[in-house]
Amino acid sequence: RVIKINPDANIKVIDLKVEPQNLDFILRENPSFVIDAIDDVKAKEALIKFLVKNDIKFVSAMGAALKFRPELLKISTLDKTTNCHLAKKLRDILRKSGVNLKKVDVVFSTEEAKIIKDDNGNNVLGSLALVPMSMGALLASKMFEEIVGEN
């Protein structure tokens, strides 16, 4: 779809499980911007550390599970997130590693997570489809802002 809009766009899909030892491929690709939409905490941590260390522009998606109100999504830095268990976990991990949280742009929800139980009383993860879709739009918006500029 992007190529139909802009035939000069350079998009490359890399099918790879992100791990700390295999991130050098990013330097070879020399991206203008990286969107992190990884759900795995260890992979997300490794990617963020690598991108900050190598001064590569990026934005990271925080948790959408148990969120139902897309209008409560925000773009900010990791140090300013609220009501997001994934963001809190990453803040703690990255702070201990010495990462400047002000250099970690994120999309997160200010909504408090809803507790949902199945018929057996087990917690169920999920979100209204509009939330991750809206999060994707905000991630793309941040990317365009960084690449093209606000004006």
C-alpha positions as CSV (number, residue, x, y, z in Angstrom):
1,R,0.0,0.0,0.0
2,V,2.8,2.4,0.9
3,I,4.5,1.8,-2.5
4,K,1.2,2.6,-4.3
5,I,1.2,5.9,-2.4
6,N,4.9,6.6,-2.9
7,P,6.8,4.4,-5.4
8,D,10.1,5.9,-4.1
9,A,9.5,4.7,-0.5
10,N,12.0,2.2,0.7
11,I,10.4,-0.4,2.9
12,K,12.0,-3.6,4.0
13,V,10.4,-6.3,6.1
14,I,12.7,-8.4,8.1
15,D,11.3,-11.7,9.6
16,L,13.4,-12.0,12.7
17,K,12.9,-12.6,16.4
18,V,14.5,-9.6,18.1
19,E,17.1,-10.6,20.6
20,P,20.0,-8.6,22.1
21,Q,22.6,-10.5,20.1
22,N,21.0,-9.9,16.6
23,L,20.3,-6.2,16.6
24,D,23.3,-5.1,14.5
25,F,21.2,-5.6,11.4
26,I,19.5,-2.3,12.3
27,L,22.8,-0.5,11.8
28,R,23.3,-2.1,8.4
29,E,19.8,-1.0,7.3
30,N,20.4,2.6,8.5
31,P,16.7,3.3,9.1
32,S,15.3,6.9,9.2
33,F,13.0,5.8,12.0
34,V,11.9,2.6,13.8
35,I,8.4,1.8,15.1
36,D,8.5,-0.7,18.0
37,A,5.3,-2.7,18.3
38,I,6.9,-5.7,20.1
39,D,4.8,-7.4,22.8
40,D,7.7,-9.4,24.3
41,V,9.2,-7.4,27.2
42,K,12.8,-8.7,26.9
43,A,12.8,-8.1,23.1
44,K,11.3,-4.6,23.6
45,E,13.9,-3.8,26.3
46,A,16.8,-5.0,24.1
47,L,15.5,-3.0,21.1
48,I,15.0,0.2,23.1
49,K,18.5,0.0,24.7
50,F,20.0,-0.6,21.3
51,L,18.1,2.3,19.6
52,V,18.9,4.8,22.4
53,K,22.6,3.7,22.5
54,N,22.9,4.2,18.7
55,D,20.9,7.4,18.6
56,I,18.3,6.0,16.2
57,K,14.9,7.8,16.2
58,F,12.0,5.6,17.3
59,V,8.7,5.4,19.0
60,S,7.6,2.4,21.1
61,A,4.0,1.1,21.6
62,M,3.1,0.4,25.2
63,G,0.3,-1.9,26.3
64,A,-3.2,-2.0,24.8
65,A,-4.4,-5.0,26.7
66,L,-7.6,-4.4,28.7
67,K,-8.0,-0.9,27.2
68,F,-11.2,0.1,25.5
69,R,-11.0,3.9,25.0
70,P,-8.8,5.0,22.0
71,E,-9.4,8.7,22.9
72,L,-7.2,8.2,26.0
73,L,-4.1,7.3,24.0
74,K,-1.2,9.8,24.2
75,I,2.2,10.3,22.7
76,S,4.8,11.2,25.3
77,T,8.1,10.0,26.8
78,L,8.4,6.8,28.9
79,D,9.0,8.8,32.1
80,K,5.6,10.5,31.8
81,T,3.4,7.4,31.3
82,T,0.5,6.5,33.6
83,N,-1.8,3.5,34.1
84,C,0.2,1.2,31.9
85,H,1.7,-2.0,33.4
86,L,4.1,-2.5,30.4
87,A,5.4,1.1,30.6
88,K,6.0,0.8,34.4
89,K,7.8,-2.5,33.9
90,L,10.0,-1.0,31.1
91,R,10.6,2.2,33.2
92,D,12.0,0.1,36.1
93,I,14.1,-2.1,33.8
94,L,15.5,0.8,31.7
95,R,16.1,3.1,34.6
96,K,18.2,0.4,36.3
97,S,20.2,0.1,33.0
98,G,20.9,3.8,32.9
99,V,18.7,4.6,29.9
100,N,17.5,8.2,29.8
101,L,13.7,7.7,29.8
102,K,13.2,11.1,28.2
103,K,14.8,9.7,25.1
104,V,12.1,7.0,24.8
105,D,9.1,8.2,22.9
106,V,6.0,6.1,23.4
107,V,2.3,5.8,22.6
108,F,0.4,4.7,25.7
109,S,-3.1,4.8,27.2
110,T,-4.0,6.8,30.3
111,E,-7.0,4.5,30.8
112,E,-6.9,2.2,33.8
113,A,-7.0,-1.4,32.7
114,K,-10.3,-3.2,33.1
115,I,-10.3,-6.6,34.8
116,I,-12.0,-9.2,32.7
117,K,-12.7,-12.8,33.8
118,D,-13.8,-15.8,31.8
119,D,-16.4,-18.2,33.0
120,N,-13.9,-20.0,35.2
121,G,-12.7,-16.9,36.9
122,N,-9.4,-16.6,35.0
123,N,-8.1,-13.3,33.9
124,V,-8.5,-12.6,30.2
125,L,-6.3,-10.2,28.2
126,G,-7.8,-8.4,25.3
127,S,-8.7,-4.9,24.1
128,L,-11.3,-3.3,21.9
129,A,-9.8,-3.5,18.4
130,L,-10.1,0.3,18.0
131,V,-7.3,0.7,20.7
132,P,-4.4,-1.0,18.9
133,M,-5.6,0.4,15.5
134,S,-5.6,3.9,17.0
135,M,-2.2,3.2,18.6
136,G,-0.9,2.3,15.2
137,A,-2.1,5.5,13.8
138,L,-0.4,7.5,16.6
139,L,2.8,5.5,16.1
140,A,2.8,6.4,12.4
141,S,1.9,10.0,13.2
142,K,5.0,10.3,15.4
143,M,7.1,8.8,12.7
144,F,5.9,11.2,10.1
145,E,6.4,14.1,12.5
146,E,10.0,13.1,13.1
147,I,10.9,12.4,9.5
148,V,9.0,15.2,7.8
149,G,8.7,17.7,10.6
150,E,5.7,19.3,12.1
151,N,5.4,21.9,9.3
